[in-house]
Amino acid sequence: MKPKKFKETEIGMIPEDWEFIEFFKLLSEKTRNGIYKQKGFHGSGVKVINMKELFAYSKIGNQEMKRVRLNDSEMSRFLVQEGDLIFARRSLVAEGSGKCSLIVKHSEPITFESSIILARPNKNEVDSEFLYYFFSSPKGHYVMGTILRQVAVSGITGTDLMKLKVIKPSLPEQRSIAKILSDLDSKIELNQQMNKTLEAIGQAIFKRWFVDFEFPNEKDKLYRSSGGEMVESEFGKIPKGWKVGEVIDEFNLTMGQSPPGNSYNDRGKGVAFFQGRTDFGFRYPTKRIFCTEPARFADAGDTLVSVRAPVGDINMANEKCCIGRGVAAIHHKTGSRSYTYYSMQNLSGNFSNFEAEGTVFGSIGKTDFEQIKIIIPPEKLVNLFEKIVCGIDQKIESNSSIIVILSQTRDSLLPRLMSGKIRVPVEVRA
């Protein structure tokens, strides 16, 4: 279905048969802020959506959350419903204010805290999922920017939120647009969940072998349970043939170094440049910044460890990349990728000792990193672990590539669907 005509609006051209309408006309009630409860009411009761969940999840339902006790009156006024939209009322950075998430089906009551604004769309007028995608689109970000207030922190108000204008195709077309985008998100989420399950399997095998010492012996029986000989060490009893050493005895470490500031860009020129937690995702970092004059490299398969504020976040490089001062690249001296990654995850608790060091933020230097005490298993066992777990990690890498492609497809479609440049048949959603 192709539109014959477009019309000019404050957010650019949209199809002539779409409305450009005040948000409040699509709501079943006025917006409202969440509830504030003193510290003594926290720890039990109903789930509460905090800013952490709002920024972490686009769609919120059955995730783990903190809890707060509400009385009957509060329960009647401050519980979310499926289809509600919630917005960040304030943020330390401008782009965070107005961030929108959608409330999806959930199995127990959920409330929301005072830094969040709730809007309840009228289901007879508008599809909530469509509105969520609109507010996630460039046009949605633009209209949100028109009500942003800059004081001590960036913020929006519920009153201003109701006054801003949004696009309104016909309800069937809204649902069709939302379904296309939602189907892509569902496929992304499926692959993400699969990756979490696969990584949990890898972690469980690592713990079983290298923490509990229940690795297969020469007779393919569990070492410790079958009476394998244990010897005393400064870590307690460890299997005979294992030893206590330092990180440097088992791994090669490269500390990052920031390249010249004028060599950074966000246009894909040069190699991907990673600086720490802000770039880290699940397993692999997200490419945001590139560098044309890299100073230090990590190779594909290296484990990446954040060494500055906070210390100890773990990712893996899936291509040769540039690493800044906030990142170290590490790999096992045998070349084992999977063993290195899970070893660093297991070691992450040791990094907390360095959180308070440094002038302002925590940090760990190369010498301190290399001198962390560890238990070192025989190389033969490391190679066997790599052989078994490598297939799991290859599947995670494959799924991650699919996630990137699906995400790029969704992000490419989103502005085109929200501008009417691509029209979809209303039959897409039955």
PyMOL commands that set and color helices and strands:
alter all, ss='L'
color gray80, all
select helices_A, chain A and resi 23-26+39-41+51-56+72-77+94-96+128-136+138-145+158-163+171-210+247-250+261-263+277-279+337-354+366-370+379-419+426-428
alter helices_A, ss='H'
color red, helices_A
select strands_A, chain A and resi 6-9+12-15+19-22+32-33+42-49+59-60+66-68+85-88+90-91+100-103+110-112+116-119+149-150+154-155+165-168+230-233+236-239+243-246+251-255+264-265+271-274+289-291+297-298+303-307+311-316+321-323+327-332+373-376
alter strands_A, ss='S'
color yellow, strands_A
deselect
rebuild
show_as cartoon
